[in-house]
């Protein structure tokens, strides 16, 4: 049972992290192992299922070559700056290179207290661990950049929140765990040497093309801005709401990270919020592009000392980079929604066409996922599925004629258009009531609903009659109004 570790982050200066081992747990028990991901990483699933492998995934045994550490970072949480956050319940074991030559972090989440725990227990309970497993694997199947779950392990120990709950550890796999808040941490300490060291590290690991430019740190900032714009456009295209877009939850690598009070919309409205801690809607569905740009503004400010020796020039470059987010995002957003509507060409009227549909959906309390999926049939002239959707009749009367007139100005075949749409509009998403159903059952030692849900989410574009329970919106008594981060 070996991990081929090559730990570049552990070679950075000591002030970037605290070295410590995970805290052992009482009775580790495998809940689920992601065998396909294990194989991709060059790990033997059978060995991971063994007692030795289980103890590694629980944090009871440190694999050879690991250099466990908790990363230091700061962050703006709901707009308020906290100068020291850091991994308060996570340990980075190290980095491995997969079969395709890609480097990934291996991190244990819920592995006990660290110097950054700020009085918390450093543990995770089963519900949030499985929520992250479910939703991150769903995002992977949807083709959206994301951290992933290698394993979920029960600890055999209770975790105390409002009540005693079963504890668990998640093994998270990520292209990197550097965050906007990591740069903020050193900027707040006026540590320009560390800022430069961190920027050089990120360039080598994630943005090597920036090294070939005359101004590598400006090129780095530009690349991060563009990648974040693409990521948020991906979220918007599937109705995903991150829920807690603080700067410490924004990955520099451009992956979706930290699945806390996250959710996929059922009924569409741009102001939709599920997070129990977002009582003012700062990170509502429709606000996510603004939140991302604001976060990037904090990154740009942190980078000022290394962007240019001339302060005024550094500010001008930072502002220009952040201002470019809006253009990047708008282009990415339009591309996602053109695909969802079967538009093969780009026309000026498309933004208004999309916006008009979304306004009609909001007014008719339409289900986000099911309306777009019904449009796949409507593209072939079959309006039956759309007609029975909430808000569907109004869309048929007021918007469909305009859409079909727009489609008629393109030469694509009906079948090609519908096929493209079915690859852009998932039939299955991790609906909140199905996620909660799986979590509640797992707490009672019934993993059947979890396995069935994960199986359905692995092929989100497939629409089969036997998967109907995963495409059906919640009944009124099933609606999930709030989601929680679990800390």
Number of C-alpha atoms within 10 A of each C-alpha: 14 13 18 17 20 18 20 13 21 21 10 14 11 9 10 21 21 19 16 16 22 27 17 16 19 11 13 23 18 21 17 19 19 16 17 11 17 18 13 13 22 16 19 16 17 11 13 21 17 13 13 15 21 21 22 21 29 32 27 20 16 16 21 11 15 20 21 24 23 25 25 22 25 23 27 20 15 16 14 9 15 16 17 18 20 25 22 24 24 29 29 29 27 23 26 23 17 17 12 9 9 11 21 22 24 27 27 26 25 28 29 23 23 26 19 21 17 13 10 13 17 23 26 29 25 27 23 23 27 26 24 23 24 24 25 24 23 25 24 16 16 22 10 20 22 24 27 27 26 23 26 27 25 24 27 14 17 17 19 15 11 6 7 11 16 18 24 30 32 29 29 25 24 21 23 23 24 21 22 28 32 28 29 28 26 25 22 15 11 13 13 17 13 19 23 18 13 20 20 18 17 18 19 13 15 18 20 15 13 21 15 9 12 9 12 19 21 23 20 23 24 20 21 24 29 20 20 25 25 23 23 25 26 23 22 20 22 23 23 22 26 26 27 25 24 22 28 27 23 25 24 27 24 24 21 23 24 21 24 21 23 24 27 23 24 24 21 23 22 17 13 21 27 25 23 13 16 16 11 9 16 19 26 24 25 18 15 23 24 15 21 22 20 17 25 25 20 20 25 27 19 24 25 24 20 17 24 18 10 12 13 11 13 20 18 14 19 25 14 14 22 23 15 15 25 16 12 17 23 16 13 20 22 17 19 20 23 21 19 25 25 23 21 16 14 11 10 7 9 19 15 10 16 17 11 15 16 18 14 18 22 18 13 19 17 22 22 22 25 22 23 23 25 22 24 27 18 19 21 13 11 13 18 12 16 23 17 12 18 17 19 25 16 17 22 16 10 13 17 19 12 13 19 13 10 15 19 10 10 11 10 15 10 14 12 12 21 21 15 18 25 25 17 23 27 23 25 26 30 26 23 24 19 22 23 20 15 24 23 17 15 19 15 9 10 13 16 11 18 22 14 13 23 18 13 23 25 18 16 22 20 15 17 10 8 8 16 12 13 21 21 16 21 17 8 7 7 13 13 17 12 15 19 16 18 14 15
